[in-house]
Amino acid sequence: MERLRRKLVFAEGGHASQLLRIMQDIAGDDADRRGSGMDTLLEKNCTWVLVKLRIDIKRMPQPGEEIEISTWPGKSRLAIYPRCYEIRDAAGEVIVSGLSTWVIMDMDSRSLISGESRGITLAGEEEGRLHPQRKVSVPEGGSEFALTPSADQIDRNGHMNNAAYLDAVEPMLPEEYRGRELRAIAVDYEHEILPGRHAAVRALAQGDSCFFEGSMEGRVCFRISETFAV
């Protein structure tokens, strides 16, 4: 099956989270046409869950700029499902590339399962083969912030939406990093944040990167690093 491609206009006031939102949207549409979309999984009492995200940014799309985004699944291995993305400008140049890593979760037990156990298969391309991805390492120290997801940050899986994490940490950026050009985003989603739950976020800057680590009840929920142009 050919890669799904879509042209769109990047939103006015688009932020880092906007990249993830358009990636999520096209990933969902591609999974639908391949017979493994969210509705299909929910009928089998399971759902897709994002566990890792890596985005490399040559340059951010400009507000109002027409771009083309494409996506395709990589080869799955051991119940891990990679997905690749590219964003090209009007000249056809790749300005953003991404790799997301997905798993399938049982809705009742909230535990991970293999797609094959529910009759779910997703043929992928060799180019999208998952390479080892290091965990985001957050240095010690930093300032602490409180995070409680709002109702509009909860998605149909019943937990905090993937893109909402980037929205939540944006106000925690040190002043000197705001307005700088973003070059890379890495996120590890360790444990879900459910409605009404409260997380403590540790935020700090080191060199050209800002780091965020969210914890709840003694365990890490997420780690984020954002790297900026010098």
N, C-alpha and C positions, 0 to 999 in steps of 0.2 A: 504494500500500500504506500502511495506517495506521502511525503511529509505534508502536514497541514501548514498552509501559509495564509496570512491575513494581513491586509493593510489597514492601518488606523492612524488617527491623529493623536499624538501624545497630549495628555491633558494639560490644560493651563494649571500652573502651580504644582506640576507633577513632582513627587518626592521619590525617595528610594523605594518606598512601599508600593508606588505605582508600577515599578518594574515587576515586582512580584505579583501584583494583582493581574496584570495583563498576561503574565506567564501562567498563573492559575487558571484564568479564563480559557486560554487556548488549550491548555493541557486537558481541562475538563471536556472541551468539545472534541478533542482528538480521541480521548478515551471513549466518549460516547459512540463515535463513528466506528471504533474498533470493537465495540461490544463489551467494553469493560468500564463504562461510565459509573458515576455515583449512584444513579437510580438503580442500575443493574446490581451493584454491590449491596445497596440497602435492601433490595428484595431478598438477598441472601444473608441479611442481618450482619453485614460487615461494611467497612468503608475504607477509603484511602486515607493515609496519614503521612504527612511530610516529616521526614526525620533529619534531613540535611539539605542545605542549599549553599551553592557557590555561584556567585555572579562576578564576572570580570567586565569592567567598563572602560572602553577606550575613550568614550565620551558619553555623557548623558544626553538623551534626546532633548531637544529644546521644546518648550511649551508651544503647542500649535504645529509642531513638525510632523509631517507624514512619514511613517515608518512601516516596515514590513517585519512581522514576527513569524517565525516558523518553529515547529517543535516536532520531535519524534522520540519514541521510546527506545532505550538502549536494551541490550541483552540482560535479562534478569538472571539472578544467581542467588540461591539459598534464600528465597522469598524476599529478596531485595530488588526493587524495580527502579532503575535509573531513567531519567528523562532529560533530554537535551533541548536547548533553546538557542536561537540566534535572532538578533534584531539588526536589521540593515537600514541604512538611510536611503534617500531617493537615488543616490548614485550607485547603490548596490554594495556599499562597504559595510562590513560587519562592525558595529559600534558597541554591541553588548552581546556577550555569550554567557550561557548559564548551564548548570547541571544540578538537578534536584534528585534526591533519593527518597523513594516512597516505600512504605510497607502497607500491609492490609491488617486492619484491627477488627476484632469481633465486637459488635456493639454492646453485648451484654457483659462479657467478661472484661472488656477494655484491654484484652491481651492480643498479641500479634499472632497471625495465622498465615499459612501459605495460601496463595490464590488457588492452587490446584486442589486443595481440600474442599473448595466450594465450586469447583468447575470453572474457575476464572483463569484464562490464559491471555497473555499479551505479547505477541511476537515483536521483537525489537531488532534494531540494527547493530551490527558489530561496532560501528563508529561511536555508538553510545555506550559501549562497554564500561562498566563502573571501574574506575581506578581507585586505589586506596586513597582515602581522604582523611587527613589528620583531624583530630578533634580541635575545635577552637580552644586555644589556651589563653585564659584570662589571668594577667598578672595580679599579684596581691595588692591590697589597698584600695583606695578610691572612695568616692562618696556614695552614700546609700539613699535610695529613693523607694517609695512605696508604689506598687502597681496592683490595681484592682480592675479587671476588665469591665468595660461598660457593656450594656445590653447590645449595642450595635457592633461590638467587637466579637460577639459569639456567633459562630457559624452553624451550619446545619448538622455538623458532627457533635454539636453540644459543647464545644470548647473554644478557647480563644483562637481566632483566625490567624493563619500564618503571617499574613501581611500586617496584621494589627500589632505584632511585636515591634516591627520597625517604626510604626507610628508612635508607639508607646515610649520608645527610647529616644526618639528625636529631640524632645525637649530637655533630655538629660545630657545632650552634647555640650561640652565646654564651649564657651562663647567664641574662643579663637578658632574653632573648627567649623563653625557655622558659615555657610557661604563658600566653603572650599570645594573644589571639584572632587567628587567621589570616584574612586578607581576600583574598588572591590568590596563585596559584601560576602560574609560567611556566617551561616547560622547553623547551630546544632539545636534541634528540638529534642530535649531529653524526656520530659514528662509534661502532659497536658495541663493547662490551667483552666479549671472549670468555672462556671458562673458563680459569683459571690465569694470566690476564694481570693486570698491576698498573698502577693509575692513581694519579697524584698529584692531590689535590684541594686547591684554594686556596679558603679560606672567609673571609668578612669581612662585617661589618655596617656599614650606612650609613643613618642616618635611621630610617625605619620598615621597612626591608627588610634581608634577609640574602641574600647571594649565594654561589654555589658554582660553581667551574669545574674540571672534571676533564680531565686531559691524560694522554696515553700516547704515548711514543716521539715527542715533539715536536709532536703535533697534538691539538687540543681534541676531546674525546669528548662532553662535555655541558656545558651551562650552565643553572643554576637560579636563579630569584629567588623568594623568599617574602616577601610583604608582610603586615605585622601592624597591628592596630588601635593607634592612638596611645594 
